[in-house]
C-alpha cells in the first residue's frame, strides 16, 4: 500500500501563495488516483482537487477553481497543490489522499490518507 506525507503548510497573509507537497512511498503514485482535501475547525472534511488517474482530467472544488492547481511528478512520486490568492477561509488542515484506479467519481473512495499539513491564512 502507499504511504503519504504532506508538507509545505504554514502561515501566510491573505493574497499570498503556498505550495503543498505530498510525498508518497511504498507504491508508485502512477498507480493511483490522487486528491487533496481540507478540514477547517468545526467543519467536515471537504474536497479540494483531484486527478483520478495520471495524465487524466483534473477536478476542483468551486472554491479552488482559478486559484489552486493540482500537479503530480511521477518520477519524484510526489503530488503538489499550488495555492494562490489565498483567503482566510482557506485556513484548514490539508490532506492528500490516494485511491485505486477504476473508482467512480472523484470526491470519494480514497483509501489512503496522509497526516495533514496546517495552512493558516491571516487577514
C-alpha positions as CSV (number, residue, x, y, z in Angstrom):
1,X,0.0,0.0,0.0
2,X,1.0,3.6,-0.4
3,X,2.0,6.0,2.5
4,X,1.6,9.7,2.1
5,X,3.3,12.6,3.9
6,X,2.2,16.2,3.4
7,X,4.4,19.2,3.8
8,X,4.5,22.9,2.9
9,X,1.8,24.3,5.1
10,X,2.3,27.4,7.2
11,X,1.2,30.9,8.0
12,X,0.6,33.3,5.1
13,X,-1.1,36.6,4.6
14,X,-4.2,36.9,2.6
15,X,-3.3,37.2,-1.1
16,X,-0.2,35.1,-0.7
17,X,0.7,31.7,-2.0
18,X,1.8,28.3,-0.7
19,X,2.7,25.1,-2.4
20,X,1.8,21.9,-0.6
21,X,3.7,18.7,-1.3
22,X,2.7,15.1,-0.7
23,X,5.5,12.6,-0.9
24,X,4.4,9.0,-1.5
25,X,6.3,5.8,-0.6
26,X,5.6,2.1,-0.8
27,X,3.9,2.3,-4.2
28,X,4.3,4.5,-7.2
29,X,1.6,7.2,-7.4
30,X,1.1,6.5,-11.1
31,X,-1.0,3.5,-9.9
32,X,-3.4,5.7,-8.0
33,X,-6.0,8.4,-8.3
34,X,-5.0,11.3,-6.1
35,X,-6.8,14.1,-4.3
36,X,-6.4,17.0,-1.9
37,X,-8.9,17.6,0.8
38,X,-9.1,20.1,3.7
39,X,-10.8,20.3,7.1
40,X,-11.4,23.6,8.9
41,X,-12.0,23.8,12.6
42,X,-15.6,22.7,13.4
43,X,-16.3,21.7,9.8
44,X,-16.4,18.5,7.9
45,X,-13.6,17.5,5.6
46,X,-14.2,18.8,2.1
47,X,-12.8,18.0,-1.4
48,X,-10.4,20.5,-2.9
49,X,-8.8,19.0,-6.1
50,X,-8.2,15.6,-7.7
51,X,-6.7,13.8,-10.7
52,X,-8.3,10.4,-10.9
53,X,-5.5,8.9,-13.0
54,X,-2.1,10.0,-14.1
55,X,-2.5,12.4,-17.1
56,X,-6.2,12.4,-16.7
57,X,-8.7,15.2,-16.1
58,X,-8.3,17.4,-13.0
59,X,-11.2,18.4,-10.9
60,X,-11.5,21.3,-8.5
61,X,-14.0,22.5,-5.9
62,X,-15.7,25.7,-6.8
63,X,-13.7,27.4,-4.0
64,X,-10.4,26.3,-5.6
65,X,-11.1,27.0,-9.3
66,X,-8.8,29.7,-10.7
67,X,-6.6,29.8,-7.6
68,X,-5.4,26.3,-6.9
69,X,-3.5,24.0,-9.2
70,X,-3.1,20.2,-8.8
71,X,0.0,18.6,-10.2
72,X,1.9,15.3,-9.8
73,X,5.5,14.3,-10.6
74,X,5.5,10.6,-11.0
75,X,9.3,10.5,-11.2
76,X,9.5,12.0,-7.8
77,X,6.5,10.1,-6.5
78,X,5.1,13.4,-5.3
79,X,1.9,15.3,-5.6
80,X,1.5,19.1,-5.3
81,X,-1.1,21.7,-4.7
82,X,-0.2,25.2,-5.7
83,X,-2.4,27.7,-3.9
84,X,-2.5,31.3,-5.0
85,X,-4.6,34.3,-3.9
86,X,-5.2,32.7,-0.5
87,X,-8.1,33.8,1.6
88,X,-8.7,33.5,5.4
89,X,-11.4,31.0,4.6
90,X,-8.8,28.7,3.1
91,X,-7.5,28.1,6.6
92,X,-7.6,24.4,7.3
93,X,-5.6,21.2,7.6
94,X,-4.9,20.0,4.1
95,X,-4.7,16.3,3.4
96,X,-3.6,14.4,0.3
97,X,-5.3,11.1,-0.4
98,X,-4.9,8.2,-2.8
99,X,-7.4,5.6,-4.2
100,X,-7.2,2.7,-6.5
101,X,-7.8,3.3,-10.2
102,X,-11.2,2.5,-11.5
103,X,-13.3,4.0,-8.7
104,X,-16.2,6.2,-9.8
105,X,-16.4,9.9,-9.3
106,X,-13.6,11.9,-7.8
107,X,-14.6,13.1,-4.4
108,X,-15.0,9.8,-2.6
109,X,-13.4,6.3,-2.5
110,X,-10.0,7.3,-1.2
111,X,-8.3,4.5,0.7
112,X,-5.1,6.1,1.8
113,X,-4.5,9.4,3.7
114,X,-1.7,11.5,4.9
115,X,-1.5,13.1,8.3
116,X,-2.2,16.6,7.0
117,X,-0.5,19.9,7.0
118,X,-1.8,23.1,8.6
119,X,-2.5,26.1,6.4
120,X,-3.3,29.4,8.1
121,X,-4.2,32.5,6.2
122,X,-4.3,35.7,8.1
123,X,-6.4,38.7,7.1
